Amino acid sequence: MTGSRPTPAHPATTSGTNRGSAMALLVIASCQLMVVLDITIVNIALPHMQKDLGFSTENLSWVVNAYTLTFGGLLLLGGRLGDILGRRKVFIFGVLLFVFASLLGGLSQESWQLLASRSLQGVGGAIASPTALSLITTTFREGPDRNRAFGVFAAVSAGGSAIGLLAGGMLVEWLDWRWVLFVNVPIGLLIAVATPRYIPESERRPGHFDVAGALTSTAGMVLLVYGFIRASEDGWSDGLTLGSFAAAVVCLAAFITIERGSRQPITPLWMFRDRNRAGVYGMMLSLAAAMFGMFFFLTLFVQNVLDFTPLRAGLAFLPVSAVIAVSAGIASQLLPKWGPKPFMVTGALLAALGLGWLTQTDVHSSYLGSILGPMLVFGFGMGMQFVSLTLMAVSGVAPREAGAASGILNATQQVGGSLGLSILVTMFGTASRHEATEQVPQFLREATPTQRLEFSRTGELPPPWGDQVLSSGVSGAFVVAACFAVLAALIALLVIQVRPTDLARLQGGAVPVAGGGDDTAGQDAEEDGQAVPGSVQDPGRPAKGG
């Protein structure tokens, strides 16, 4: 699109009042906080959901996966919706859909109802989150105001997981697990009411909705995850397990075919032609798998085996978030001197070391003696990754494509976490079943008649025999998680090719805008015929109009 175009209004920065600017940023940041913390706030409530709604440990992972799969799978489509239909309108719709789904989830009486509501939450989050970040470019003028807004947004995104863990612990302990979902309702409604007052509507841009690409990719990943989780319970020869894997292959093949033939694909496949960027996406898949698994299984372990209260469990994970923040700060300071590759290799190896340490977890483990140390090592390694991976994901990308590049990285994190968690659940099921075969005879010899009667009714071993089974399964899952981190280290070592002297070129690229947004300033400069300093056209990208 060439020629002049209307300049979007910026009432938050041109009204002459700091209050308008602050309120606009508060609305946008509150939405991002609500969406991000919902990934972790539910983790603390998982054991209580399991007891109330009758989940098996394997199927309990769907409470996490139902949200992250739809969120990650539709993230890029959500950003495209805002560009074409108007970001403020789409933002409000996404928030209200998220609120509605949260209300349904809190009212769930059956496990399938909770999973359906979590899936719908993911759809709302995928619409609201990328649009929220894009709204910063239309609400705040380029310069200090926009930079501060991006800084606040990044801080909220980084701190949301820690806040979610703590808030989840307080809500579950003081109220009920349902309030980890109900809490979104008043917050979301306030955001929806305030948005029209403080945030301007963006200019609509002509474009194409790649709905087929979004649906086939999401369906393929759901089927793949279902296959792994079913295999953990019914074995690899089960008909539905094999059928799920076959259907997943068909859907993912259709997705690739659709994207290759689409004029405006939701996932530009040319971005994977660059070995560094493809390596970054592979690393994010592997590291997200390890990270999601660590939080999921340790949450069950500290509450079911160590008997932590929900609040204490939330506090137990806060040191990890603190170490990640410290490590990321150190890495960002040293990147200009050493470049990103040493941090990518070292960070992945530290994550693998922490997870390998957690494989020693057993029924006699304690938090201070066996859990805290490896969590801190893992967190320090992960902190090194975040700055480096984001920087590498947008290297060599023209400003108008930065949104797609960083959006794919975000989607890769969510989808990789879901897929990895399903694989870890499969390993958990195998290891726990093996341990159960050894514990059942001992249980039958030592249990009271009441315990035997309860076991015949539920099929679940009570403590301490059940704790031994859970601990063995968790330890087995961490073996696979450590392998994922080692794989990430190998990718960083063997695939990533970047020198410290390349850093100036990398940092000269566009500001990452997640989930389908764009770098408005860079795009304006391009359309006005000005050169964009530091932008490099990706060699794999088709020429315009081709």
C-alpha positions as CSV (number, residue, x, y, z in Angstrom):
1,M,0.0,0.0,0.0
2,T,1.6,3.3,-1.1
3,G,0.7,6.9,-0.8
4,S,-0.4,9.0,2.1
5,R,-2.6,7.6,4.8
6,P,-4.5,9.0,7.8
7,T,-2.4,9.4,10.9
8,P,-3.9,7.6,13.8
9,A,-5.0,9.7,16.7
10,H,-3.0,9.6,19.9
11,P,-5.2,11.1,22.5
12,A,-3.3,9.6,25.3
13,T,-0.2,11.6,24.4
14,T,-1.7,14.7,22.7
15,S,-4.4,15.6,25.1
16,G,-1.9,17.4,27.3
17,T,-2.8,15.2,30.3
18,N,-0.6,12.6,31.9
19,R,-3.7,11.0,33.3
20,G,-5.0,10.0,29.9
21,S,-1.7,8.4,28.9
22,A,-1.4,6.6,32.2
23,M,-5.0,5.2,32.0
24,A,-4.5,4.0,28.4
25,L,-1.3,2.1,29.5
26,L,-3.1,0.8,32.6
27,V,-5.9,-0.7,30.4
28,I,-3.4,-2.3,28.0
29,A,-1.1,-3.7,30.6
30,S,-4.0,-5.0,32.7
31,C,-5.2,-7.1,29.8
32,Q,-1.8,-8.5,29.2
33,L,-1.3,-9.3,32.9
34,M,-4.7,-11.1,33.0
35,V,-3.9,-13.2,30.0
36,V,-0.3,-14.1,31.0
37,L,-1.0,-14.9,34.7
38,D,-3.8,-17.2,33.6
39,I,-1.1,-19.6,32.4
40,T,0.3,-20.0,35.9
41,I,-2.5,-19.0,38.2
42,V,-4.3,-22.3,37.4
43,N,-1.2,-24.4,38.1
44,I,-1.5,-24.0,41.9
45,A,-5.2,-25.0,41.7
46,L,-4.5,-28.2,39.7
47,P,-4.6,-30.7,42.7
48,H,-7.9,-29.2,43.9
49,M,-9.4,-29.4,40.4
50,Q,-8.3,-33.0,40.2
51,K,-10.0,-33.9,43.4
52,D,-13.3,-32.0,42.7
53,L,-13.7,-32.9,39.0
54,G,-12.2,-36.4,39.0
55,F,-9.2,-35.9,36.6
56,S,-6.5,-38.5,36.3
57,T,-3.0,-37.1,36.6
58,E,-2.5,-37.6,32.9
59,N,-5.8,-35.9,31.8
60,L,-5.1,-33.1,34.3
61,S,-2.5,-31.8,31.9
62,W,-5.3,-30.9,29.6
63,V,-6.3,-28.0,32.0
64,V,-3.0,-26.4,31.0
65,N,-2.9,-27.7,27.4
66,A,-6.4,-26.7,26.4
67,Y,-5.5,-23.1,27.1
68,T,-2.0,-23.0,25.7
69,L,-2.8,-24.9,22.5
70,T,-5.6,-22.6,21.5
71,F,-3.7,-19.5,22.7
72,G,-0.6,-20.4,20.8
73,G,-2.3,-21.8,17.7
74,L,-4.5,-18.8,17.2
75,L,-2.1,-16.1,18.3
76,L,-1.0,-14.9,14.8
77,L,-4.6,-15.0,13.6
78,G,-5.6,-12.8,16.5
79,G,-3.0,-10.2,15.6
80,R,-4.3,-10.3,12.0
81,L,-7.9,-9.7,13.1
82,G,-6.9,-6.5,14.8
83,D,-5.0,-5.2,11.8
84,I,-7.9,-5.8,9.4
85,L,-11.0,-5.1,11.6
86,G,-9.7,-2.4,13.9
87,R,-7.6,-3.1,17.0
88,R,-9.7,-1.5,19.6
89,K,-12.8,-3.3,18.5
90,V,-11.1,-6.7,18.3
91,F,-9.3,-6.0,21.7
92,I,-12.7,-5.5,23.5
93,F,-14.1,-8.6,21.8
94,G,-11.1,-10.7,22.9
95,V,-11.4,-9.4,26.5
96,L,-15.1,-10.1,26.7
97,L,-14.7,-13.6,25.3
98,F,-12.0,-14.3,27.9
99,V,-14.3,-13.0,30.6
100,F,-17.2,-15.2,29.5
101,A,-14.9,-18.3,29.3
102,S,-13.5,-17.6,32.8
103,L,-17.0,-17.4,34.2
104,L,-18.0,-20.7,32.6
105,G,-14.8,-22.3,33.9
106,G,-15.5,-21.2,37.4
107,L,-19.0,-22.7,37.2
108,S,-17.8,-26.1,35.8
109,Q,-19.3,-29.2,37.4
110,E,-17.7,-31.7,35.1
111,S,-14.1,-32.1,33.8
112,W,-15.2,-31.6,30.2
113,Q,-16.9,-28.3,31.0
114,L,-13.6,-27.0,32.5
115,L,-11.6,-28.1,29.5
116,A,-14.1,-26.5,27.1
117,S,-13.9,-23.2,29.0
118,R,-10.1,-23.3,29.1
119,S,-10.1,-23.7,25.3
120,L,-12.4,-20.8,24.9
121,Q,-10.2,-18.8,27.3
122,G,-7.2,-19.5,25.0
123,V,-9.2,-18.2,22.0
124,G,-10.0,-14.9,23.9
125,G,-6.4,-14.6,25.0
126,A,-5.1,-15.1,21.4
127,I,-7.3,-12.3,20.2
128,A,-6.7,-9.9,23.1
129,S,-2.9,-10.3,23.7
130,P,-1.4,-9.5,20.3
131,T,-3.9,-6.7,19.8
132,A,-3.0,-5.2,23.2
133,L,0.7,-4.8,22.2
134,S,-0.2,-3.5,18.8
135,L,-2.4,-0.8,20.4
136,I,0.7,0.7,22.0
137,T,1.9,1.7,18.5
138,T,-1.4,3.4,17.8
139,T,-2.0,5.0,21.2
140,F,1.5,6.3,22.0
141,R,3.7,8.4,19.8
142,E,7.2,7.2,18.7
143,G,9.8,8.2,21.2
144,P,10.0,8.2,25.0
145,D,6.3,7.7,25.5
146,R,6.1,4.6,23.4
147,N,9.4,3.3,24.8
148,R,8.1,3.6,28.3
149,A,4.9,1.9,27.3
150,F,6.8,-1.0,25.8
151,G,8.9,-1.2,28.9
152,V,5.8,-1.5,31.2
153,F,4.3,-4.1,28.8
154,A,7.5,-6.2,28.9
155,A,7.7,-6.0,32.7
156,V,4.1,-7.1,33.1
157,S,4.6,-10.0,30.7
158,A,7.8,-11.1,32.5
159,G,6.2,-10.7,36.0
160,G,2.8,-12.2,35.2
161,S,3.9,-15.8,35.8
162,A,5.2,-15.0,39.3
163,I,2.1,-12.9,40.2
164,G,-0.1,-15.8,38.9
165,L,1.6,-18.3,41.2
166,L,1.2,-16.1,44.3
167,A,-2.3,-15.0,43.4
168,G,-3.4,-18.6,42.7
169,G,-2.1,-19.7,46.1
170,M,-4.0,-17.0,47.9
171,L,-7.2,-17.5,46.1
172,V,-7.2,-21.3,46.4
173,E,-6.3,-21.2,50.1
174,W,-8.5,-18.4,51.2
175,L,-11.5,-18.9,48.9
176,D,-11.8,-21.8,46.4
177,W,-10.0,-23.1,43.3
178,R,-12.9,-21.7,41.2
179,W,-11.7,-18.1,42.1
180,V,-8.6,-18.5,40.0
181,L,-11.1,-18.2,37.1
182,F,-13.7,-16.0,38.6
183,V,-11.1,-13.3,39.4
184,N,-10.9,-12.5,35.6
185,V,-14.5,-11.5,35.4
186,P,-14.4,-8.1,37.3
187,I,-11.0,-7.3,35.9
188,G,-12.0,-8.0,32.3
189,L,-15.2,-6.1,32.5
190,L,-13.4,-3.0,33.9
191,I,-10.9,-3.3,31.0
192,A,-13.8,-3.6,28.4
193,V,-15.6,-0.5,29.8
194,A,-12.5,1.6,30.0
195,T,-11.1,0.8,26.6
196,P,-13.4,3.0,24.5
197,R,-12.7,6.0,26.7
198,Y,-9.0,5.9,26.7
199,I,-7.8,4.1,23.6
200,P,-8.4,5.3,20.0
201,E,-9.5,3.0,17.2
202,S,-6.8,2.1,14.7
203,E,-6.9,2.4,11.0
204,R,-8.2,-0.7,9.2
205,R,-5.9,-2.3,6.7
206,P,-7.0,-4.5,3.8
207,G,-5.9,-8.1,4.2
208,H,-6.8,-11.8,4.2
209,F,-7.8,-14.0,7.1
210,D,-5.8,-17.3,6.9
211,V,-8.5,-19.2,9.0
212,A,-7.7,-22.5,7.3
213,G,-4.1,-22.3,8.2
214,A,-4.9,-21.4,11.8
215,L,-7.4,-24.2,12.2
216,T,-5.4,-27.0,10.6
217,S,-2.3,-26.1,12.6
218,T,-4.2,-26.0,15.9
219,A,-6.2,-29.2,15.1
220,G,-3.0,-30.9,14.2
221,M,-1.3,-30.0,17.5
222,V,-4.4,-30.9,19.6
223,L,-4.5,-34.4,17.9
224,L,-0.8,-34.8,18.4
225,V,-1.0,-33.9,22.1
226,Y,-4.1,-36.2,22.5
227,G,-2.2,-39.1,21.0
228,F,0.7,-38.8,23.5
229,I,-1.6,-38.4,26.5
230,R,-3.8,-41.3,25.4
231,A,-0.7,-43.5,24.9
232,S,0.3,-42.8,28.5
233,E,-2.9,-44.4,29.7
234,D,-3.9,-47.0,27.0
235,G,-0.6,-47.8,25.3
236,W,1.0,-47.2,21.9
237,S,-1.0,-50.0,20.2
238,D,-4.4,-48.5,21.1
239,G,-6.5,-47.7,18.0
240,L,-7.4,-44.2,19.0
241,T,-3.8,-43.4,19.9
242,L,-2.6,-44.5,16.4
243,G,-5.6,-42.8,14.7
244,S,-4.9,-39.5,16.6
245,F,-1.3,-39.5,15.4
246,A,-2.4,-40.3,11.8
247,A,-4.9,-37.5,11.8
248,A,-2.3,-35.1,13.3
249,V,0.0,-35.8,10.4
250,V,-2.8,-35.2,7.9
251,C,-3.7,-31.9,9.5
252,L,-0.2,-30.6,9.8
253,A,0.6,-31.6,6.2
254,A,-2.5,-29.7,5.1
255,F,-1.3,-26.7,7.1
256,I,2.0,-26.6,5.3
257,T,0.3,-27.0,2.0
258,I,-2.1,-24.1,2.8
259,E,0.7,-21.8,4.0
260,R,2.8,-22.4,0.9
261,G,-0.1,-21.5,-1.4
262,S,-1.5,-18.6,0.6
263,R,-1.0,-15.0,-0.5
264,Q,-1.0,-13.8,3.2
265,P,-0.1,-16.9,5.3
266,I,-0.6,-16.8,9.0
267,T,2.9,-18.4,9.4
268,P,5.3,-17.2,6.7
269,L,7.3,-20.4,6.0
270,W,10.2,-18.4,4.4
271,M,11.2,-17.4,7.9
272,F,12.4,-20.9,8.6
273,R,14.9,-20.8,5.8
274,D,17.3,-18.8,7.9
275,R,19.2,-21.4,10.0
276,N,19.6,-19.1,13.0
277,R,15.9,-18.3,13.2
278,A,14.9,-21.9,12.6
279,G,17.3,-22.9,15.3
280,V,15.8,-20.3,17.7
281,Y,12.3,-21.7,17.1
282,G,13.6,-25.3,17.7
283,M,15.3,-24.1,21.0
284,M,12.1,-22.5,22.1
285,L,10.1,-25.6,21.4
286,S,12.5,-27.7,23.5
287,L,12.9,-25.2,26.4
288,A,9.2,-24.5,26.7
289,A,8.6,-28.3,26.9
290,A,11.0,-28.5,29.8
291,M,9.7,-25.4,31.5
292,F,6.0,-26.3,31.3
293,G,6.8,-29.8,32.6
294,M,8.8,-28.6,35.5
295,F,6.1,-26.3,36.8
296,F,3.3,-28.9,36.2
297,F,4.9,-31.8,38.0
298,L,6.5,-29.8,40.8
299,T,3.2,-28.2,41.6
300,L,1.7,-31.7,42.1
301,F,4.7,-32.9,44.0
302,V,4.9,-30.1,46.6
303,Q,1.2,-30.2,47.3
304,N,0.5,-33.9,47.2
305,V,3.8,-35.3,48.5
306,L,5.3,-32.5,50.6
307,D,1.8,-31.4,51.8
308,F,2.3,-27.7,51.0
309,T,-0.7,-25.5,51.2
310,P,-1.7,-23.7,48.0
311,L,-0.2,-20.4,49.3
312,R,3.0,-22.0,50.4
313,A,3.3,-23.7,47.0
314,G,2.9,-20.3,45.3
315,L,5.6,-18.8,47.5
316,A,7.8,-21.8,46.8
317,F,8.1,-20.9,43.1
318,L,8.8,-17.2,43.5
319,P,12.6,-17.7,43.8
320,V,12.6,-19.1,40.2
321,S,11.0,-15.9,38.8
322,A,13.4,-13.7,40.7
323,V,16.4,-15.7,39.4
324,I,15.1,-15.5,35.9
325,A,14.8,-11.7,36.1
326,V,18.4,-11.4,37.5
327,S,19.8,-13.7,34.9
328,A,18.1,-11.9,32.1
329,G,19.4,-8.6,33.3
330,I,23.0,-9.9,33.5
331,A,22.7,-11.4,30.0
332,S,21.4,-8.2,28.5
333,Q,24.3,-6.3,29.9
334,L,27.0,-8.7,28.6
335,L,25.4,-9.4,25.2
336,P,27.2,-6.5,23.4
337,K,30.6,-8.0,24.5
338,W,30.0,-11.7,24.1
339,G,27.1,-12.0,21.6
340,P,24.0,-14.2,22.1
341,K,25.4,-17.7,21.4
342,P,27.4,-18.2,24.6
343,F,24.3,-17.4,26.6
344,M,22.1,-19.7,24.5
345,V,24.5,-22.7,25.0
346,T,25.3,-22.0,28.7
347,G,21.7,-21.3,29.5
348,A,20.4,-24.5,28.0
349,L,23.1,-26.5,29.7
350,L,22.2,-25.0,33.1
351,A,18.6,-25.8,32.5
352,A,19.5,-29.4,31.7
353,L,21.7,-29.5,34.9
354,G,18.8,-28.3,37.0
355,L,16.3,-30.8,35.5
356,G,18.9,-33.6,35.8
357,W,19.2,-32.8,39.4
358,L,15.4,-33.0,39.8
359,T,15.5,-36.6,38.5
360,Q,16.7,-37.5,42.0
361,T,13.4,-36.4,43.4
362,D,11.8,-39.1,45.5
363,V,9.3,-39.5,48.4
364,H,12.0,-38.5,50.9
365,S,12.9,-35.2,49.2
366,S,12.5,-31.9,50.9
367,Y,12.0,-28.4,49.4
368,L,15.2,-26.8,50.7
369,G,17.3,-29.9,50.3
370,S,16.1,-31.3,46.9
371,I,13.8,-28.8,45.1
372,L,15.0,-25.2,45.6
373,G,18.6,-25.7,44.4
374,P,17.7,-27.3,41.0
375,M,14.9,-24.8,40.4
376,L,17.4,-21.9,40.9
377,V,19.9,-23.5,38.5
378,F,17.1,-24.1,36.0
379,G,15.8,-20.5,36.4
380,F,19.2,-18.9,36.0
381,G,19.7,-20.8,32.7
382,M,16.3,-19.9,31.4
383,G,16.9,-16.2,32.1
384,M,19.9,-16.3,29.8
385,Q,17.7,-17.6,27.0
386,F,14.9,-15.0,26.9
387,V,16.9,-12.0,25.7
388,S,19.0,-14.0,23.3
389,L,16.2,-15.9,21.7
390,T,14.1,-12.8,21.2
391,L,17.0,-11.0,19.7
392,M,17.8,-13.8,17.3
393,A,14.2,-14.3,16.3
394,V,13.9,-10.9,14.7
395,S,17.5,-10.6,13.3
396,G,17.6,-9.9,9.6
397,V,13.8,-9.2,9.4
398,A,12.4,-6.1,7.8
399,P,10.4,-3.9,10.3
400,R,7.0,-4.8,8.8
401,E,7.7,-8.5,9.4
402,A,9.0,-8.2,13.0
403,G,5.5,-8.9,14.3
404,A,5.3,-12.2,12.5
405,A,8.8,-13.2,13.5
406,S,8.3,-12.6,17.2
407,G,4.7,-13.8,17.0
408,I,5.9,-17.2,15.7
409,L,8.4,-17.3,18.7
410,N,5.6,-16.7,21.1
411,A,3.3,-19.3,19.4
412,T,6.2,-21.7,19.4
413,Q,6.6,-21.3,23.2
414,Q,2.9,-22.1,23.9
415,V,2.6,-25.0,21.4
416,G,6.0,-26.4,22.4
417,G,5.0,-26.3,26.0
418,S,1.8,-28.2,25.3
419,L,3.5,-30.8,23.1
420,G,6.4,-31.3,25.5
421,L,4.1,-31.6,28.5
422,S,2.1,-34.3,26.8
423,I,5.3,-36.2,26.1
424,L,6.4,-35.8,29.7
425,V,2.9,-37.0,30.8
426,T,3.5,-40.1,28.7
427,M,6.8,-40.8,30.5
428,F,5.1,-40.1,33.9
429,G,2.4,-42.6,33.1
430,T,4.9,-45.3,32.1
431,A,7.1,-44.8,35.2
432,S,4.2,-44.5,37.7
433,R,2.5,-47.7,36.3
434,H,5.8,-49.6,36.7
435,E,6.1,-48.3,40.3
436,A,2.5,-49.1,41.1
437,T,3.0,-52.8,40.2
438,E,5.7,-52.9,42.9
439,Q,3.7,-50.9,45.5
440,V,0.3,-52.7,45.2
441,P,1.5,-56.0,46.8
442,Q,3.1,-54.1,49.6
443,F,0.0,-52.1,50.1
444,L,-2.2,-55.2,50.2
445,R,0.0,-56.6,52.9
446,E,0.1,-53.5,55.1
447,A,-3.1,-51.6,54.5
448,T,-6.1,-51.5,56.8
449,P,-9.5,-52.9,55.6
450,T,-10.8,-49.4,55.1
451,Q,-7.9,-48.5,52.9
452,R,-8.3,-51.7,50.8
453,L,-12.0,-50.9,50.4
454,E,-11.2,-47.4,49.2
455,F,-8.6,-48.7,46.8
456,S,-11.0,-51.2,45.3
457,R,-13.5,-48.3,44.7
458,T,-11.1,-45.7,43.3
459,G,-8.1,-47.7,42.0
460,E,-5.8,-45.2,43.5
461,L,-3.2,-46.0,46.2
462,P,-3.4,-43.8,49.3
463,P,-0.3,-42.3,51.0
464,P,2.5,-43.4,51.6
465,W,2.2,-45.9,48.7
466,G,0.5,-43.4,46.4
467,D,3.2,-40.8,47.2
468,Q,5.9,-43.3,46.1
469,V,4.1,-43.9,42.8
470,L,3.7,-40.1,42.1
471,S,7.3,-39.4,43.0
472,S,8.6,-42.1,40.7
473,G,6.5,-40.8,37.8
474,V,7.7,-37.2,38.4
475,S,11.3,-38.4,38.5
476,G,10.8,-40.2,35.2
477,A,9.2,-37.2,33.6
478,F,12.2,-35.0,34.6
479,V,14.5,-37.4,32.7
480,V,12.8,-36.5,29.5
481,A,12.6,-32.8,30.4
482,A,16.4,-32.8,30.9
483,C,16.8,-34.4,27.4
484,F,14.7,-31.5,25.9
485,A,17.1,-29.0,27.5
486,V,20.1,-30.9,26.2
487,L,18.6,-30.9,22.7
488,A,18.3,-27.1,23.0
489,A,21.9,-26.9,23.9
490,L,22.9,-29.0,20.9
491,I,20.9,-26.8,18.6
492,A,22.5,-23.7,20.0
493,L,26.0,-25.2,19.6
494,L,25.6,-26.8,16.2
495,V,22.9,-24.7,14.4
496,I,23.2,-21.2,15.6
497,Q,26.0,-19.3,13.7
498,V,26.4,-15.7,15.0
499,R,29.5,-13.8,16.2
500,P,29.7,-11.0,18.7
501,T,30.5,-8.6,15.9
502,D,27.2,-9.4,14.3
503,L,25.3,-7.9,17.3
504,A,25.1,-4.4,15.9
505,R,23.3,-5.8,12.9
506,L,21.0,-7.8,15.1
507,Q,20.1,-4.9,17.3
508,G,19.5,-2.7,14.3
509,G,16.4,-4.7,13.4
510,A,12.8,-3.8,14.3
511,V,11.4,-3.8,17.8
512,P,9.7,-7.2,18.4
513,V,5.9,-6.9,18.4
514,A,4.3,-10.1,19.4
515,G,1.4,-11.9,17.7
516,G,0.8,-10.2,14.4
517,G,1.4,-6.6,15.4
518,D,3.8,-4.4,13.5
519,D,6.5,-1.8,14.0
520,T,4.5,1.2,12.9
521,A,7.4,3.6,12.9
522,G,9.5,1.4,10.7
523,Q,6.6,0.8,8.4
524,D,5.8,4.5,8.1
525,A,9.4,5.2,7.2
526,E,9.4,2.5,4.5
527,E,6.1,3.7,3.0
528,D,7.5,7.3,3.0
529,G,10.4,6.1,1.0
530,Q,12.9,6.5,3.8
531,A,15.6,4.0,4.6
532,V,15.1,2.2,7.9
533,P,18.5,2.0,9.7
534,G,19.6,-1.4,10.4
535,S,16.8,-3.3,8.6
536,V,18.0,-6.3,6.5
537,Q,15.8,-8.0,4.0
538,D,15.7,-11.7,4.7
539,P,17.2,-13.6,1.8
540,G,14.6,-16.2,2.0
541,R,11.7,-13.8,1.8
542,P,9.9,-13.5,-1.6
543,A,10.2,-10.2,-3.3
544,K,7.3,-7.8,-2.9
545,G,4.6,-8.5,-5.5
546,G,6.1,-11.9,-6.3
